[in-house]
Amino acid sequence: MSGERSGKRFVVVTGGTRGVGAGIARAFAEAGDEVVVCARRPPQAPLDGVEFASLDLRDPPAVHAFFGRLPRLDVLVNNAGGAPYRLLAGTDAERHARVIDLNLVAPLTASLAAYDLLRRARGSIVMIGSVSGTRPSPGTAAYGAAKAGLENLARSMAVEWAPEVRVNTLVVGMVRTELSHLHYGGEGGIQAVSGTVPLGRLAVPADVGRAAVFLASDAAAYITGAGLLVHGGGERPAFLDAATVNRTDGTDGTDGTDRTDRVEEADKEK
């Protein structure tokens, strides 16, 4: 980590060795920034223009030591996180607490350790949140609770640390990564899930990366305490497909006319 100022921003991406994190790191590198990713294990293949630093983000002394060695910091992306599928009653509270520790406490620890550097640089924090924090998250309830807390933390942090440090959240939906099959099944499952997204596809890591670069850029200089939805339009409400009122196939107990026709006929009878 040279730290030599050359007009580039210095960016740290936590958990940036694969998937969404790697996409974020690549996007900042392509924007001309100096990028360091930190995680417990190095990437399987080096990322062009990106340095790696070994760090366990659940070890507060190590986190503070890491940021204490940096000569400067302009952008911190708190991306590290994740959770296994685990029903609430299927395990004890301590295991769920570990998920919350990684997805909520670790970003807080990193942000506090980076605060002085970011304040001097008038820098920016980007939290990587999830739609799981905005809706029920069965099977990953602790993860969803942590992501909900993370977005709230970012809003409070944005107020406390303004105007020196901007803090925003990317609320990310489903992303196609090298581990997508673990969540959605094979290619058939991925395509089926993609069909539930209004834009017709899952995000790719570069989509999230470009959004992170925007939130950390001068183009977003007046944006702080915000949550930017990166979810392709979200999820079609399930009740729309379950309701029968607007069907034209006769399965709603009518003669096949749609609701608009029936309303018009009712108006004529008045």
C-alpha positions in Angstrom: 0.0 0.0 0.0 2.0 2.9 -1.3 -0.3 5.7 -0.1 1.5 8.1 -2.4 -0.9 10.9 -3.4 -1.2 11.2 -7.2 -4.7 12.7 -7.7 -6.2 9.3 -7.1 -8.6 8.5 -4.2 -7.6 5.8 -1.8 -10.4 3.3 -1.4 -10.8 0.3 1.0 -13.3 -2.4 0.2 -14.0 -4.9 2.9 -14.6 -8.5 1.8 -13.7 -7.4 -1.7 -12.1 -10.6 -3.0 -15.1 -12.2 -4.8 -18.7 -11.7 -5.9 -20.2 -8.3 -5.2 -17.0 -7.1 -3.3 -14.8 -7.9 -6.3 -17.2 -6.1 -8.6 -17.0 -3.0 -6.4 -13.2 -3.1 -6.2 -13.0 -3.4 -10.0 -15.3 -0.5 -10.5 -13.2 1.8 -8.3 -10.0 0.6 -10.0 -11.5 1.3 -13.4 -12.4 4.8 -12.2 -8.7 5.4 -11.6 -8.6 5.0 -7.8 -6.1 3.2 -5.7 -7.9 0.3 -4.2 -7.2 -2.1 -1.3 -9.5 -5.1 -0.5 -9.3 -6.7 2.9 -10.5 -10.1 3.9 -9.3 -13.2 5.8 -8.3 -15.0 2.6 -6.8 -13.6 -0.7 -8.7 -13.8 -4.0 -8.4 -16.9 -6.0 -7.1 -14.8 -8.9 -5.5 -11.3 -8.5 -7.8 -8.4 -9.3 -6.2 -6.0 -11.8 -5.2 -2.7 -10.2 -6.3 -3.9 -6.7 -4.1 -4.7 -3.7 -5.0 -7.3 -1.0 -4.5 -7.0 2.7 -5.3 -9.9 5.1 -7.7 -8.8 7.8 -10.3 -10.5 10.1 -12.9 -7.8 10.4 -14.3 -9.4 13.5 -11.0 -8.7 15.3 -11.3 -5.0 16.5 -7.7 -4.5 17.5 -6.6 -5.9 14.1 -9.1 -3.6 12.3 -7.8 -0.5 14.2 -4.2 -1.5 13.5 -5.0 -1.9 9.8 -6.5 1.6 9.4 -3.8 3.1 11.7 -1.2 2.1 9.2 -2.9 3.8 6.3 -1.5 7.2 5.3 -4.9 8.4 4.1 -8.4 7.2 3.2 -11.0 8.7 0.9 -13.6 6.0 0.6 -14.6 3.1 2.8 -16.9 0.5 1.3 -18.3 -1.8 4.1 -19.1 -4.8 1.9 -18.0 -7.8 4.0 -21.0 -9.9 5.2 -23.3 -12.8 4.3 -25.0 -15.7 6.1 -25.8 -19.4 5.7 -29.4 -20.5 5.4 -30.4 -21.1 8.9 -34.0 -21.2 10.3 -34.4 -19.3 13.6 -35.5 -22.4 15.6 -32.8 -24.6 14.0 -29.9 -23.3 16.0 -29.1 -21.3 19.1 -29.0 -17.5 19.6 -25.2 -17.5 19.7 -24.9 -18.6 16.1 -27.4 -16.0 14.9 -25.4 -13.4 16.9 -22.3 -14.3 14.9 -24.2 -13.3 11.7 -25.2 -10.0 13.3 -21.6 -9.5 14.4 -20.3 -9.9 10.8 -23.0 -7.9 9.1 -23.5 -5.0 11.6 -20.9 -4.8 14.3 -17.9 -5.3 11.9 -19.0 -2.4 9.6 -19.4 -0.2 12.7 -15.9 -1.3 13.9 -14.3 -0.5 10.5 -16.1 2.9 10.3 -15.0 3.9 13.7 -11.4 2.9 13.0 -11.5 4.8 9.7 -13.2 7.9 11.0 -10.2 10.2 11.6 -8.8 9.4 8.2 -12.1 10.0 6.4 -12.8 13.2 8.4 -9.4 14.7 7.3 -10.1 13.7 3.7 -13.8 14.8 3.8 -14.4 11.3 2.6 -17.3 8.9 2.1 -18.6 5.6 3.5 -20.7 3.3 1.4 -22.5 0.6 3.3 -23.6 -2.5 1.3 -27.1 -3.2 2.5 -29.7 -5.7 1.3 -33.4 -5.9 0.4 -33.4 -8.6 3.1 -33.3 -5.7 5.6 -36.5 -4.2 4.2 -38.7 -7.3 4.0 -39.1 -10.6 5.8 -36.0 -12.8 5.5 -37.0 -16.3 6.3 -34.0 -18.6 6.6 -31.7 -15.6 7.0 -33.6 -13.7 9.7 -30.5 -12.6 11.6 -28.9 -11.4 8.3 -32.0 -9.4 7.5 -32.1 -7.9 11.0 -28.4 -6.9 10.7 -29.0 -5.3 7.3 -31.9 -3.3 8.6 -29.8 -2.2 11.5 -26.9 -1.3 9.1 -29.1 1.1 7.1 -30.3 2.8 10.3 -26.8 3.0 11.5 -25.7 4.7 8.3 -28.4 7.3 8.7 -27.4 8.1 12.2 -23.7 8.1 11.3 -24.5 10.5 8.4 -26.0 13.0 10.8 -23.3 12.7 13.5 -20.4 12.9 11.1 -21.7 15.6 8.7 -20.4 17.7 7.1 -17.0 16.1 7.0 -18.0 12.5 6.2 -20.8 11.4 3.9 -22.5 8.0 4.7 -24.9 6.2 2.4 -26.2 2.7 1.8 -26.7 0.6 -1.3 -29.7 -1.5 -0.7 -28.9 -4.4 -3.0 -31.2 -7.0 -4.4 -30.4 -10.4 -6.0 -27.0 -10.5 -7.7 -25.6 -13.2 -10.0 -22.2 -14.3 -8.7 -20.1 -17.4 -8.7 -22.1 -18.6 -5.7 -25.6 -18.0 -7.2 -26.3 -21.7 -7.6 -26.2 -22.1 -3.8 -29.1 -19.6 -3.4 -31.2 -20.3 -6.5 -30.2 -23.7 -7.9 -28.8 -24.3 -11.4 -29.2 -22.3 -14.5 -32.9 -23.1 -14.6 -33.4 -21.8 -11.1 -31.5 -18.6 -11.8 -33.5 -17.9 -14.9 -36.8 -18.6 -13.1 -35.8 -16.2 -10.3 -34.6 -13.6 -12.9 -38.2 -13.7 -14.3 -39.5 -12.3 -11.0 -37.4 -9.1 -11.3 -39.1 -6.3 -13.3 -35.9 -5.7 -15.3 -35.8 -9.4 -16.2 -32.4 -10.3 -14.8 -30.4 -10.5 -11.7 -27.8 -7.8 -11.1 -24.2 -8.5 -11.8 -21.4 -7.3 -9.5 -20.5 -4.4 -11.9 -24.0 -3.0 -11.4 -23.4 -2.6 -7.7 -19.8 -1.4 -8.3 -20.9 1.4 -10.5 -23.6 2.5 -8.0 -20.9 2.5 -5.2 -18.6 4.7 -7.3 -21.4 7.1 -7.9 -22.3 7.4 -4.2 -18.6 8.1 -3.4 -18.2 10.6 -6.2 -18.5 14.4 -6.4 -21.7 13.8 -8.4 -23.3 12.7 -5.1 -21.7 15.5 -3.0 -25.1 16.5 -1.6 -26.3 12.9 -0.9 -25.8 11.6 2.6 -27.9 9.4 4.9 -29.6 8.0 1.8 -30.4 4.4 0.8 -30.1 3.8 -3.0 -32.1 0.8 -4.2 -30.2 -1.4 -6.6 -32.7 -4.2 -7.1 -33.9 -4.0 -10.7 -37.3 -2.8 -9.7 -37.8 -5.1 -6.7 -40.3 -7.8 -6.5 -43.7 -8.0 -8.1 -46.3 -8.1 -5.3 -47.5 -11.7 -4.9 -51.1 -10.6 -4.4 -51.3 -9.4 -8.0 -50.7 -12.9 -9.3 -53.0 -14.5 -6.7 -56.0 -12.1 -7.2 -58.7 -13.1 -9.7 -60.4 -9.7 -10.2 -58.6 -8.7 -13.4 -58.3 -12.0 -15.1 -59.8 -12.5 -18.5 -59.6 -16.3 -18.7 -62.9 -16.8 -16.9 -61.3 -18.2 -13.8 -62.7 -15.3 -11.8 -66.3 -16.5 -12.2 -67.2 -14.1 -14.9 -67.8 -14.6 -18.6 -64.2 -13.6 -19.5 -64.7 -9.8 -19.6 -62.2 -7.8 -17.6 -62.9 -5.6 -14.7 -62.8 -2.4 -16.8 -65.6 -3.7 -19.1 -67.7 -4.7 -16.1 -67.3 -1.2 -14.5 -68.3 0.4 -17.8 -71.4 -1.8 -18.0 -72.3 -0.9 -14.4 -72.0 2.8 -15.2 -74.3 2.4 -18.2 -77.0 0.8 -15.9 -77.0 3.8 -13.5 
